Amino acid sequence: MGSVSKTPAQDIDLAKLGPIFESYKHVVNGALIPVLQAAQDAYSYLPVPVLEAIAVKLDIPISQIYGVVTFYAQFHLEPRGKHVVRTCQGTACHVRNASRILESLKNSLGVGPGGTTEDLQFTLETVACIGACSLAPVMMVDHDTHGRLKPDLVPKILDQYRN
């Protein structure tokens, strides 16, 4: 399998894995998912060299690790943005023009759903429901909910999260 990350292997600091492995050294079975979660927290995604190091340390075939990582939606093999923008496409948002919010996001960020900006500042995702139907249309940036949106508000909201 070819490399799936956009970051060259030599740029990956595997030293970040040391404390993670130390935290789970006494776990005999079942450490894989928590180790993967901690590694993803440390790197923002799971680059190939990190998966290979986990495979060696936990003595688990890399194919099994890929199986776990590709099965669970919480894991990401591609670099993700510093900020994850989720736009609701559920029924309440849909009837209140969520498609216009999504278009404004795509225009503002220059990426479509599932895309990450080249500067690694934003990843855009669509979701079926955020659970804030009374605020429709809604988007979240990280853990912040922004409701009653209009397309012209989107760039202003995104500017609050830019470096």
PAFI-741264 format. One record per residue: x, y, z of N, C-alpha, C, O in turn. Coordinates in steps of 0.001 Angstrom, whole numbers, padded with zeros to 6 digits, always signed. Layout:
<recs>
XYZXYZXYZXYZ/...
</recs>
This chain:
<recs>
+000851-001182+000000+000000+000000+000000+000886+001231+000000+001824+001320+000793/+000603+002181-000878+001394+003403-000966+001081+004342+000183+000099+004165+000903/+001919+005326+000340+001731+006307+001396+000455+007107+001135+000204+007545+000013/-000330+007286+002167-001578+008031+002026-001487+009422+002630-002409+010226+002487/-000378+009709+003306-000275+011013+003944+000369+012022+003018+001130+011664+002119/+000056+013289+003246+000634+014371+002478+001937+014850+003111+002676+015624+002502/+002220+014394+004325+003405+014808+005043+004504+013789+004817+004281+012600+005044/+005693+014211+004374+006775+013256+004171+007114+012525+005462+007055+013099+006550/+007469+011248+005325+007763+010406+006484+008834+011020+007372+008764+010893+008595/+009824+011683+006781+010900+012247+007579+010423+013400+008462+011123+013776+009402/+009253+013968+008184+008720+015056+008988+007909+014572+010187+007452+015384+010992/+007731+013282+010311+006929+012733+011400+007825+012477+012608+008775+011698+012531/+007521+013130+013709+008288+012973+014948+007702+011823+015757+006729+011997+016490/+008308+010645+015613+007793+009458+016300+008010+009512+017811+007472+008680+018540/+008785+010474+018284+009008+010604+019732+007709+010905+020469+007591+010611+021659/+006732+011487+019775+005438+011769+020407+004742+010488+020862+003873+010520+021733/+005134+009355+020263+004494+008085+020626+004982+007542+021965+004282+006753+022599/+006166+007949+022402+006741+007432+023651+005798+007524+024840+005524+006512+025485/+005292+008722+025145+004377+008844+026285+003071+008058+026086+002473+007581+027051/+002648+007932+024849+001425+007168+024573+001652+005703+024901+000844+005082+025591/+002755+005150+024405+003069+003749+024695+003259+003543+026193+002848+002518+026737/+003874+004505+026855+004095+004403+028303+002760+004331+029049+002624+003587+030020/+001784+005105+028591+000468+005133+029239-000257+003797+029158-001053+003466+030036/+000016+003027+028103-000705+001773+027880+000176+000547+028031-000199-000535+027579/+001344+000690+028661+002270-000436+028753+001730-001581+029607+002152-002723+029424/+000828-001316+030515+000291-002365+031378-000993-002992+030832-001523-003934+031421/-001484-002482+029728-002689-003034+029117-002271-004221+028255-001539-004066+027277/-002743-005400+028629-002334-006607+027922-003074-006727+026596-002447-006932+025557/-004375-006604+026615-005197-006668+025405-006073-005429+025333-006409-004838+026360/-006437-005044+024142-007372-003946+023978-006756-002567+023968-007472-001577+024121/-005444-002469+023793-004803-001157+023794-004847-000477+022430-004624+000730+022338/-005130-001229+021372-005010-000665+020035-005845+000595+019835-005306+001625+019429/-007136+000540+020106-007990+001707+019834-007599+002899+020699-007502+004004+020165/-007369+002746+021998-006934+003921+022762-005581+004467+022301-005363+005678+022329/-004678+003594+021882-003384+004060+021374-003586+004823+020072-002981+005876+019871/-004434+004302+019186-004723+005001+017934-005366+006357+018203-005029+007346+017551/-006286+006408+019157-006939+007675+019495-005927+008682+020027-005942+009849+019634/-005060+008237+020908-004049+009135+021473-003064+009590+020401-002658+010751+020376/-002684+008674+019520-001763+009034+018435-002415+010056+017506-001767+011009+017073/-003679+009858+017206-004373+010813+016341-004475+012172+017024-004350+013206+016367/-004699+012179+018324-004718+013451+019053-003358+014156+018950-003292+015379+018832/-002290+013377+018994-000936+013945+018950-000561+014466+017567+000144+015468+017456/-001025+013797+016513-000615+014140+015148-001729+014791+014315-001462+015280+013218/-002946+014804+014809-004140+015303+014120-004651+014338+013051-005728+014555+012496/-003909+013291+012757-004300+012217+011850-003337+011067+012097-002474+011160+012970/-003474+009994+011346-002624+008822+011562-001740+008573+010342-002122+007835+009435/-000551+009196+010323+000351+008981+009195+000900+007548+009191+000961+006894+010232/+001290+007082+008029+001781+005717+007842+002912+005370+008812+002854+004305+009426/+003947+006218+008985+005017+005844+009916+004530+005627+011346+005074+004796+012073/+003516+006368+011741+002948+006201+013082+002241+004847+013181+002400+004131+014169/+001462+004501+012156+000790+003197+012152+001804+002065+012183+001604+001064+012872/+002884+002219+011445+003926+001181+011430+004590+001048+012798+004866-000063+013249/+004846+002175+013457+005454+002130+014787+004505+001483+015798+004944+000731+016667/+003226+001769+015687+002227+001158+016576+002175-000342+016329+002096-001123+017277/+002219-000748+015076+002188-002173+014735+003361-002904+015378+003189-003984+015944/+004541-002321+015292+005738-002946+015869+005622-002998+017390+005849-004043+018000/+005271-001872+017997+005230-001790+019471+004172-002713+020068+004413-003345+021096/+003006-002796+019435+001925-003630+019973+001950-005051+019423+001140-005890+019817/+002881-005317+018510+003013-006632+017888+001701-007066+017234+001198-008168+017450/+001176-006151+016431-000068-006383+015702+000244-006176+014222+000889-005189+013869/-000196-007078+013351+000063-006887+011918-000499-005555+011424-001594-005147+011813/+000262-004889+010569-000164-003597+010029-001501-003723+009302-002301-002787+009304/-001742-004868+008686-003017-005066+007986-004194-005014+008962-005261-004503+008624/-004001-005537+010159-005060-005492+011165-005282-004055+011636-006419-003644+011871/-004213-003304+011771-004337-001908+012189-005062-001099+011112-005935-000288+011423/-004700-001320+009848-005410-000634+008767-006889-001012+008773-007745-000169+008505/-007189-002260+009073-008581-002695+009147-009357-001916+010189-010492-001505+009948/-008749-001713+011345-009398-000954+012419-009536+000517+012025-010602+001112+012186/-008460+001093+011513-008450+002516+011184-009447+002839+010067-010088+003890+010089/-009574+001945+009103-010503+002221+008000-011940+001849+008343-012867+002296+007668/-012140+001043+009373-013494+000674+009787-014159+001803+010574-015334+002099+010359/-013421+002429+011476-013991+003451+012347-013843+004843+011732-012744+005257+011361/-014962+005555+011630-014971+006888+011024-014192+007916+011840-013841+008971+011314/-013917+007636+013098-013199+008590+013940-011725+008723+013578-011069+009687+013971/-011203+007743+012821-009788+007765+012470-009587+008339+011078-010406+008132+010182/-008485+009065+010907-008214+009744+009641-006793+009465+009172-005837+009599+009937/-006666+009076+007908-005363+008772+007325-004770+009964+006584-003613+009920+006168/-005529+010998+006420-005069+012205+005738-004962+013339+006757-005695+013363+007745/-004049+014272+006511-003956+015428+007421-005299+016156+007519-006032+016275+006537/-005594+016627+008695-006831+017349+008940-006495+018772+009332-005390+019073+009783/-007460+019624+009150-007263+021019+009504-007226+021230+011006-007732+020423+011786/-006621+022324+011381-006586+022715+012787-008003+022869+013318-008278+022579+014483/-008906+023333+012443-010313+023515+012794-011174+022649+011879-010997+022648+010660/-012105+021915+012478-013035+021100+011694-014368+021830+011653-014966+022140+012684/-014816+022095+010431-016075+022793+010207-017100+021752+009764-016921+021086+008745/-018169+021621+010537-019239+020676+010200-020489+021487+009889-020918+022328+010680/-021058+021220+008734-022280+021914+008358-023420+020901+008315-023308+019845+007693/-024499+021237+008975-025651+020341+009063-026421+020344+007749-026674+021394+007158/-026784+019149+007309-027586+018980+006101-028895+018255+006420-029572+017756+005520/-029248+018202+007722-030478+017535+008147-031725+018270+007688-031644+019340+007085/-032864+017690+007975-034134+018201+007469-034400+019648+007871-034718+020472+007014/-034278+019972+009151-034573+021341+009601-033636+022340+008921-034063+023417+008505/-032362+021976+008812-031397+022869+008149-031648+022921+006645-031541+023977+006021/-031981+021776+006080-032233+021715+004638-033356+022668+004226-033223+023407+003251/-034454+022647+004970-035583+023501+004600-035284+024981+004860-036005+025856+004382/-034224+025254+005612-033826+026642+005870-032548+027001+005112-031744+027815+005566/-032384+026375+003949-031320+026732+003002-029900+026348+003428-028960+027116+003221/-029745+025176+004016-028412+024689+004376-027506+024580+003154-026288+024716+003271/-028088+024337+001993-027270+024222+000778-026553+025537+000472-025444+025520-000062/-027159+026656+000796-026514+027954+000574-025367+028166+001562-024365+028800+001231/-025516+027635+002770-024439+027725+003764-023260+026882+003295-022107+027308+003367/-023565+025683+002815-022505+024809+002302-021786+025470+001126-020559+025416+001053/-022511+026081+000223-021883+026775-000913-020979+027898-000437-019881+028082-000963/-021436+028650+000556-020626+029733+001099-019355+029185+001747-018280+029771+001611/-019482+028065+002449-018303+027424+003049-017323+026973+001974-016119+027206+002084/-017846+026324+000931-016985+025847-000151-016268+027019-000815-015077+026925-001113/-016967+028103-001044-016355+029284-001665-015325+029935-000738-014259+030356-001188/-015643+030016+000540-014741+030660+001501-013477+029851+001747-012391+030408+001904/-013629+028534+001780-012491+027665+002105-011751+027156+000872-010571+026815+000946/-012445+027106-000252-011819+026583-001460-011722+025073-001491-010942+024514-002263/-012507+024408-000657-012556+022938-000643-014008+022495-000516-014866+023247-000053/-014261+021281-000929-015584+020699-000780-015646+019823+000451-014662+019697+001180/-016809+019210+000688-016949+018314+001832-015884+017218+001811-015626+016599+000779/-015278+016997+002966-014210+016014+003084-012839+016597+002781-011824+015923+002956/-012802+017850+002327-011541+018481+001955-010908+019253+003097-011572+019679+004042/-009601+019416+002971-008825+020190+003936-008091+021284+003176-007525+021034+002112/-008100+022481+003716-007414+023586+003058-005916+023314+003010-005374+022627+003875/-005254+023857+001995-003820+023605+001818-002993+024073+002998-001946+023492+003287/-003445+025118+003689-002702+025618+004849-002993+024816+006124-002504+025153+007203/-003794+023753+005989-004174+022860+007093-004894+023608+008222-004810+023216+009386/-005599+024681+007868-006358+025417+008871-007768+024852+009066-008291+024860+010180/-008392+024353+007966-009781+023926+008047-010006+022614+007302-009438+022383+006234/-010836+021769+007880-011382+020596+007209-012892+020786+007193-013492+021113+008216/-013505+020581+006027-014948+020769+005867-015648+019414+005832-015261+018527+005071/-016667+019262+006649-017464+018038+006680-018942+018396+006653-019353+019440+007159/-019732+017514+006056-021179+017636+006166-021653+016545+007114-021105+015443+007134/-022670+016861+007893-023232+015898+008832-024745+015873+008673-025345+016839+008199/-025360+014761+009072-026801+014593+008940-027565+015414+009969-028682+015858+009703/-026974+015619+011136-027647+016409+012162-026639+016821+013226-025814+016019+013663/-026718+018073+013631-025871+018570+014713-026639+018527+016031-026037+018518+017104/-027966+018501+015949-028783+018462+017154-029160+019836+017662-029469+020007+018842/-029136+020800+016790-029519+022165+017164-030546+022671+016160-030396+023752+015589/-031585+021878+015955-032572+022165+014905-033252+023520+015075-033612+024157+014084/-033429+023960+016295-034090+025250+016508-033230+026416+016040-033725+027534+015900/-031949+026162+015797-031029+027201+015328-030753+027108+013827-029887+027816+013311/-031472+026253+013134-031202+025975+011720-031244+027244+010876-032040+028147+011131/-030372+027300+009863-029299+026365+009526-028082+026567+010446-027800+027673+010907/-027382+025460+010690-026329+025430+011703-025034+024875+011134-025028+024020+010248/-023927+025396+011680-022625+024783+011443-021865+024819+012758-022145+025630+013641/-020902+023926+012861-020019+023917+014024-018597+024123+013535-018205+023595+012494/-017840+024883+014283-016403+024988+014076-015803+024471+015369-015938+025080+016430/-015136+023331+015252-014637+022614+016419-015831+022299+017329-016712+021535+016935/-015876+022869+018526-016994+022594+019435-017953+023776+019554-018859+023764+020387/-017753+024788+018726-018586+025988+018772-019717+025879+017749-019476+025622+016569/-020939+026075+018207-022111+026016+017330-022486+027417+016874-022564+028351+017673/-022717+027545+015571-023129+028826+014979-024452+028579+014265-024522+027788+013324/-025499+029260+014720-026826+029023+014168-027459+030240+013552-026933+031353+013585/-028645+029968+012974-029415+030986+012264-028537+031683+011227-028524+032907+011096/-027811+030848+010503-026813+031352+009561-027414+031914+008290-028486+031508+007840/-026700+032845+007739-026944+033384+006403-025610+033242+005669-024554+033345+006293/-025640+033011+004382-024390+032788+003646-023339+033880+003852-022146+033580+003901/-023761+035140+003974-022786+036222+004125-022116+036235+005505-021099+036904+005686/-022670+035512+006467-022055+035430+007799-020901+034430+007848-020019+034540+008699/-020907+033460+006940-019925+032374+006979-018481+032875+006938-017689+032468+007789/-018098+033742+005986-016698+034200+005965-016290+034926+007253-015156+034791+007714/-017216+035692+007823-016913+036414+009063-016675+035452+010216-015790+035669+011044/-017466+034389+010266-017290+033389+011318-015953+032676+011135-015215+032483+012101/-015640+032288+009909-014373+031602+009651-013175+032471+010005-012161+031969+010492/-013291+033788+009760-012193+034707+010083-011839+034677+011568-010691+034933+011934/-012811+034367+012426-012548+034290+013857-011599+033148+014210-010986+033158+015278/-011473+032156+013313-010660+030978+013585-009339+030972+012819-008499+030099+013037/-009159+031912+011948-007915+031971+011170-006764+032440+012048-006967+033176+013014/-005548+032007+011701-004358+032443+012448-004138+033923+012277-003186+034474+012829/
</recs>
